[in-house]
């Protein structure tokens, strides 16, 4: 039996309790410019909420909804969408939001004077990502805790 990896992270307040598909992405520093993504089913319960994060008034559901909809969009690059990351650096994500953790050697982070993307012209693939959150990111049932392929974003 393979032991799944252990990931530690804080769930920001404003995320409702329930079952979700957690996805995470990463970009290689050396080699072909690629984007990687993995997903896992998770269940958020009150014991996993970080109560040190800024609080959201729970008496006003519209405030909580507005807060959860204000999380940043996913950064997408190196998939033929006319955004290619430079080699040799850890990416400094644009629009990273309020909840950012950085690990590793800070000298590897992309300097502010280098753009996070440079245009590529060799692709006919078009990105259709929206900055609006999708209503289909939640999962309605989870059969087991194994990692899976993420839901398609063909919208």
Backbone as CSV, one residue per row, in Angstrom:
resi,resn,N_x,N_y,N_z,CA_x,CA_y,CA_z,C_x,C_y,C_z
1,UNK,0.837,-1.183,0.000,0.000,0.000,0.000,0.882,1.247,0.000
2,UNK,0.550,2.191,-0.836,1.299,3.432,-0.943,0.717,4.439,0.043
3,UNK,1.574,5.067,0.811,1.130,6.098,1.743,1.025,7.414,0.991
4,UNK,-0.160,8.045,0.988,-0.291,9.319,0.280,0.539,10.399,0.966
5,UNK,0.977,11.394,0.198,1.772,12.464,0.801,0.937,13.260,1.800
6,UNK,1.616,13.865,2.742,0.954,14.701,3.734,1.179,16.158,3.369
7,UNK,0.120,16.929,3.307,0.199,18.347,2.993,-0.369,19.122,4.170
8,UNK,0.294,20.194,4.547,-0.177,21.020,5.649,-0.435,22.427,5.125
9,UNK,-1.630,22.932,5.352,-1.984,24.274,4.900,-3.166,24.767,5.716
10,UNK,-3.361,26.077,5.709,-4.485,26.685,6.409,-5.630,26.902,5.437
11,UNK,-6.840,26.648,5.904,-8.040,26.956,5.129,-8.476,28.356,5.551
12,UNK,-8.493,29.321,4.643,-8.892,30.677,5.027,-10.358,30.715,5.458
13,UNK,-10.653,31.596,6.385,-12.052,31.795,6.741,-12.756,32.340,5.505
14,UNK,-14.015,32.058,5.396,-14.774,32.447,4.223,-15.051,31.260,3.325
15,UNK,-14.374,30.147,3.577,-14.641,28.916,2.842,-15.642,28.131,3.673
16,UNK,-16.766,27.805,3.075,-17.808,27.084,3.798,-17.363,25.664,4.116
17,UNK,-17.921,25.114,5.189,-17.653,23.725,5.532,-18.242,22.833,4.453
18,UNK,-17.603,21.713,4.184,-18.136,20.783,3.194,-17.040,20.029,2.473
19,UNK,-17.447,19.352,1.417,-16.530,18.539,0.612,-16.138,19.323,-0.635
20,UNK,-14.851,19.279,-0.958,-14.307,20.032,-2.083,-13.285,19.184,-2.830
21,UNK,-12.895,19.666,-3.991,-11.722,19.160,-4.680,-10.643,20.218,-4.507
22,UNK,-9.573,19.860,-3.828,-8.439,20.754,-3.639,-7.489,20.534,-4.807
23,UNK,-7.088,21.611,-5.438,-6.100,21.479,-6.509,-4.915,22.376,-6.180
24,UNK,-3.746,21.936,-6.591,-2.561,22.747,-6.428,-1.730,22.622,-7.689
25,UNK,-1.053,23.720,-8.003,-0.243,23.769,-9.220,1.197,24.117,-8.861
26,UNK,2.090,23.765,-9.755,3.479,24.165,-9.605,4.119,24.232,-10.977
27,UNK,5.217,24.988,-11.034,5.942,25.228,-12.277,7.398,24.830,-12.066
28,UNK,7.950,24.083,-13.024,9.348,23.674,-12.899,10.273,24.870,-13.104
29,UNK,11.381,24.870,-12.397,12.348,25.953,-12.499,13.326,25.712,-13.647
30,UNK,13.646,24.446,-13.926,14.651,24.102,-14.934,14.031,23.140,-15.950
31,UNK,14.329,23.371,-17.218,13.854,22.466,-18.266,12.727,23.074,-19.083
32,UNK,11.993,22.193,-19.773,10.868,22.658,-20.582,9.914,23.466,-19.721
33,UNK,9.331,24.495,-20.283,8.373,25.336,-19.557,7.060,24.568,-19.488
34,UNK,6.721,24.094,-18.310,5.529,23.274,-18.115,4.772,23.733,-16.879
35,UNK,3.508,23.345,-16.813,2.661,23.589,-15.646,2.172,22.234,-15.156
36,UNK,2.235,22.028,-13.870,1.791,20.768,-13.279,0.624,21.046,-12.339
37,UNK,-0.256,20.056,-12.217,-1.412,20.214,-11.338,-1.775,18.862,-10.753
38,UNK,-2.212,18.885,-9.513,-2.691,17.679,-8.865,-3.942,18.037,-8.085
39,UNK,-4.740,17.051,-7.784,-5.993,17.270,-7.061,-6.197,16.190,-6.018
40,UNK,-6.978,16.527,-5.014,-7.347,15.553,-3.991,-8.699,15.944,-3.412
41,UNK,-9.524,14.962,-3.105,-10.791,15.268,-2.436,-10.512,15.611,-0.974
42,UNK,-11.174,16.651,-0.473,-11.019,17.021,0.935,-12.385,17.315,1.535
43,UNK,-12.461,17.238,2.834,-13.646,17.647,3.579,-13.200,18.689,4.588
44,UNK,-13.824,19.854,4.549,-13.492,20.919,5.486,-14.485,20.865,6.638
45,UNK,-13.945,20.715,7.837,-14.758,20.736,9.049,-14.264,21.880,9.916
46,UNK,-15.038,22.276,10.876,-14.697,23.456,11.675,-13.358,23.319,12.385
47,UNK,-12.936,22.111,12.727,-11.668,21.958,13.428,-10.469,22.301,12.547
48,UNK,-10.657,22.360,11.217,-9.548,22.654,10.324,-9.492,24.114,9.893
49,UNK,-10.442,24.915,10.315,-10.422,26.334,9.970,-9.381,27.030,10.842
50,UNK,-8.540,27.845,10.219,-7.535,28.597,10.967,-8.213,29.812,11.577
51,UNK,-8.385,29.801,12.873,-9.086,30.900,13.533,-8.188,32.107,13.762
52,UNK,-6.948,32.050,13.303,-6.071,33.213,13.367,-6.181,34.064,12.106
53,UNK,-6.897,33.558,11.102,-7.111,34.319,9.881,-8.149,35.408,10.173
54,UNK,-8.202,36.461,9.348,-9.202,37.509,9.572,-10.612,36.930,9.585
55,UNK,-11.385,37.338,10.556,-12.733,36.790,10.734,-13.716,37.419,9.760
56,UNK,-14.733,36.674,9.434,-15.831,37.137,8.594,-17.083,37.128,9.453
57,UNK,-17.832,38.213,9.485,-19.061,38.209,10.285,-20.016,37.129,9.797
58,UNK,-20.251,36.112,10.600,-21.090,34.992,10.196,-22.570,35.341,10.190
59,UNK,-22.951,36.434,10.843,-24.367,36.789,10.880,-24.864,37.297,9.534
60,UNK,-23.954,37.685,8.668,-24.339,38.221,7.366,-23.837,37.280,6.276
61,UNK,-24.702,36.409,5.777,-24.310,35.409,4.777,-23.776,36.065,3.511
62,UNK,-24.314,37.230,3.133,-23.844,37.893,1.921,-22.399,38.345,2.069
63,UNK,-22.001,38.750,3.262,-20.612,39.144,3.491,-19.704,37.936,3.308
64,UNK,-20.083,36.786,3.878,-19.278,35.574,3.740,-19.194,35.145,2.283
65,UNK,-20.312,35.226,1.570,-20.310,34.854,0.153,-19.408,35.787,-0.634
66,UNK,-19.493,37.086,-0.364,-18.665,38.048,-1.066,-17.182,37.782,-0.787
67,UNK,-16.844,37.453,0.459,-15.455,37.181,0.811,-14.934,35.950,0.086
68,UNK,-15.717,34.881,0.064,-15.243,33.664,-0.586,-15.116,33.845,-2.090
69,UNK,-15.910,34.706,-2.667,-15.807,34.964,-4.097,-14.654,35.900,-4.428
70,UNK,-14.007,36.458,-3.423,-12.923,37.393,-3.693,-11.549,36.727,-3.693
71,UNK,-11.501,35.399,-3.557,-10.210,34.728,-3.637,-9.649,34.901,-5.048
72,UNK,-8.326,34.906,-5.180,-7.725,35.202,-6.486,-7.938,34.083,-7.504
73,UNK,-7.866,34.441,-8.790,-7.963,33.414,-9.838,-6.676,32.594,-9.880
74,UNK,-6.763,31.424,-10.464,-5.587,30.570,-10.610,-4.656,31.181,-11.663
75,UNK,-3.367,31.114,-11.417,-2.376,31.560,-12.389,-2.122,30.411,-13.353
76,UNK,-2.262,30.675,-14.642,-2.112,29.641,-15.663,-1.024,30.085,-16.638
77,UNK,-0.034,29.225,-16.846,1.063,29.536,-17.766,1.623,28.238,-18.337
78,UNK,2.373,28.373,-19.408,3.118,27.258,-20.021,2.214,26.177,-20.608
79,UNK,1.000,26.516,-20.954,0.089,25.523,-21.535,-0.413,25.975,-22.902
80,UNK,0.343,26.834,-23.570,-0.064,27.309,-24.877,-1.051,28.456,-24.807
81,UNK,-1.073,29.176,-23.698,-2.027,30.270,-23.532,-1.372,31.632,-23.703
82,UNK,-0.242,31.692,-24.381,0.484,32.928,-24.652,1.112,33.516,-23.391
83,UNK,1.366,32.692,-22.391,2.058,33.108,-21.170,3.069,32.020,-20.827
84,UNK,4.348,32.329,-20.975,5.411,31.376,-20.677,6.279,31.955,-19.572
85,UNK,6.548,31.172,-18.544,7.358,31.638,-17.422,8.840,31.532,-17.755
86,UNK,9.660,32.438,-17.222,11.099,32.369,-17.481,11.748,31.215,-16.724
87,UNK,12.746,30.600,-17.349,13.455,29.480,-16.719,14.435,29.989,-15.661
88,UNK,14.636,29.182,-14.627,15.649,29.473,-13.623,15.147,30.190,-12.383
89,UNK,13.840,30.409,-12.274,13.290,31.143,-11.136,12.075,30.430,-10.559
90,UNK,11.830,30.649,-9.265,10.544,30.298,-8.665,9.592,31.437,-9.002
91,UNK,8.394,31.098,-9.426,7.448,32.102,-9.911,6.922,32.961,-8.766
92,UNK,6.872,34.256,-9.003,6.230,35.221,-8.112,4.828,35.413,-8.690
93,UNK,3.856,34.780,-8.062,2.514,34.737,-8.636,1.843,36.100,-8.621
94,UNK,1.320,36.535,-9.777,0.540,37.769,-9.792,-0.809,37.507,-9.123
95,UNK,-1.375,38.488,-8.495,-2.684,38.379,-7.835,-2.719,37.176,-6.890
96,UNK,-1.714,37.046,-6.046,-1.611,35.877,-5.170,-2.629,35.876,-4.039
97,UNK,-3.217,36.999,-3.732,-4.204,37.048,-2.658,-3.562,37.300,-1.304
98,UNK,-4.357,37.154,-0.256,-3.915,37.482,1.099,-3.204,36.347,1.809
99,UNK,-3.362,35.124,1.349,-2.836,33.967,2.064,-1.697,33.348,1.263
100,UNK,-0.487,33.835,1.496,0.675,33.398,0.724,1.741,32.865,1.675
101,UNK,2.261,31.699,1.363,3.392,31.128,2.094,4.519,30.939,1.098
102,UNK,5.724,31.294,1.497,6.884,31.091,0.636,7.902,30.260,1.382
103,UNK,8.397,29.239,0.705,9.414,28.383,1.300,10.564,28.258,0.322
104,UNK,11.680,27.807,0.804,12.828,27.637,-0.068,13.735,28.848,-0.023
105,UNK,14.650,28.899,-0.958,15.654,29.954,-1.021,15.053,31.194,-1.679
106,UNK,14.976,32.297,-0.953,14.363,33.515,-1.490,15.137,34.078,-2.677
107,UNK,16.403,33.708,-2.837,17.168,34.201,-3.987,16.695,33.565,-5.295
108,UNK,15.901,32.493,-5.214,15.369,31.853,-6.419,14.084,32.501,-6.921
109,UNK,13.469,33.373,-6.111,12.194,33.986,-6.506,12.436,34.996,-7.617
110,UNK,11.566,34.980,-8.588,11.643,35.882,-9.732,11.716,37.335,-9.262
111,UNK,12.750,38.088,-9.655,12.851,39.496,-9.250,11.692,40.325,-9.810
112,UNK,11.374,41.403,-9.113,10.264,42.273,-9.529,10.468,42.861,-10.919
113,UNK,11.719,43.030,-11.358,11.968,43.666,-12.656,11.884,42.696,-13.838
114,UNK,11.591,41.414,-13.577,11.426,40.435,-14.656,9.956,40.043,-14.711
115,UNK,9.316,40.170,-15.879,7.896,39.810,-15.975,7.672,38.331,-15.685
116,UNK,6.551,38.016,-15.049,6.241,36.631,-14.706,5.916,35.818,-15.959
117,UNK,5.486,36.474,-17.017,5.172,35.813,-18.291,5.852,36.554,-19.421
118,UNK,6.216,35.813,-20.446,6.566,36.441,-21.708,5.749,35.748,-22.779
119,UNK,5.385,36.488,-23.792,4.465,35.984,-24.811,5.122,34.914,-25.659
120,UNK,4.325,33.923,-26.031,4.751,32.899,-26.976,3.812,32.960,-28.163
121,UNK,4.318,32.606,-29.320,3.498,32.719,-30.522,3.364,31.403,-31.264
122,UNK,3.775,30.307,-30.662,3.789,29.034,-31.371,2.561,28.178,-31.111
123,UNK,1.566,28.705,-30.438,0.443,27.865,-30.036,-0.866,28.355,-30.628
124,UNK,-1.753,27.404,-30.874,-3.103,27.766,-31.290,-4.115,27.413,-30.203
125,UNK,-3.630,27.137,-28.994,-4.516,26.832,-27.874,-4.897,28.142,-27.206
126,UNK,-6.151,28.286,-26.856,-6.622,29.517,-26.234,-7.132,29.230,-24.837
127,UNK,-6.766,30.094,-23.906,-7.246,29.947,-22.536,-8.591,30.638,-22.409
128,UNK,-9.514,29.983,-21.715,-10.836,30.569,-21.510,-11.115,30.741,-20.029
129,UNK,-10.067,30.921,-19.247,-10.251,31.049,-17.804,-10.858,32.398,-17.472
130,UNK,-11.710,32.394,-16.502,-12.371,33.596,-16.039,-11.869,33.926,-14.651
131,UNK,-11.891,35.214,-14.311,-11.524,35.590,-12.954,-12.665,35.331,-11.985
132,UNK,-13.834,35.002,-12.500,-14.969,34.681,-11.640,-14.857,33.244,-11.162
133,UNK,-15.104,33.003,-9.880,-15.058,31.626,-9.384,-16.114,30.762,-10.046
134,UNK,-15.793,29.512,-10.225,-16.724,28.571,-10.821,-17.630,27.987,-9.755
135,UNK,-18.873,27.754,-10.100,-19.789,27.154,-9.132,-19.671,25.636,-9.122
136,UNK,-18.848,25.055,-10.009,-18.764,23.599,-10.075,-17.486,23.043,-9.454
137,UNK,-16.845,23.796,-8.569,-15.602,23.319,-7.979,-15.824,22.402,-6.792
138,UNK,-17.001,22.392,-6.231,-17.267,21.518,-5.095,-17.598,20.120,-5.587
139,UNK,-17.266,19.156,-4.791,-17.634,17.786,-5.118,-18.809,17.376,-4.253
140,UNK,-19.675,16.544,-4.800,-20.856,16.139,-4.050,-20.664,14.821,-3.336
141,UNK,-19.694,14.024,-3.739,-19.415,12.786,-3.016,-17.956,12.419,-3.205
142,UNK,-17.423,11.748,-2.209,-16.036,11.308,-2.257,-16.007,9.832,-1.911
143,UNK,-15.546,9.013,-2.853,-15.545,7.565,-2.638,-14.374,7.125,-1.769
144,UNK,-13.220,7.746,-1.945,-12.055,7.390,-1.139,-11.118,8.581,-1.087
145,UNK,-9.966,8.413,-0.491,-9.047,9.539,-0.322,-7.893,9.512,-1.316
146,UNK,-8.011,8.752,-2.390,-6.920,8.696,-3.368,-6.916,9.945,-4.239
147,UNK,-5.742,10.281,-4.772,-5.644,11.426,-5.661,-6.303,11.094,-6.987
148,UNK,-6.840,12.121,-7.615,-7.547,11.927,-8.878,-7.175,13.005,-9.874
149,UNK,-7.604,12.801,-11.082,-7.472,13.828,-12.098,-8.476,14.922,-11.788
150,UNK,-8.062,16.159,-11.967,-8.953,17.279,-11.668,-10.095,17.337,-12.668
151,UNK,-11.218,17.923,-12.258,-12.320,18.103,-13.203,-11.879,18.978,-14.366
152,UNK,-12.426,18.731,-15.512,-12.095,19.500,-16.704,-12.578,20.928,-16.556
153,UNK,-11.813,21.855,-17.130,-12.243,23.244,-17.123,-12.735,23.659,-18.510
154,UNK,-13.234,22.711,-19.283,-13.777,23.020,-20.606,-15.139,23.660,-20.431
155,UNK,-15.166,24.964,-20.412,-16.426,25.693,-20.231,-16.621,26.616,-21.397
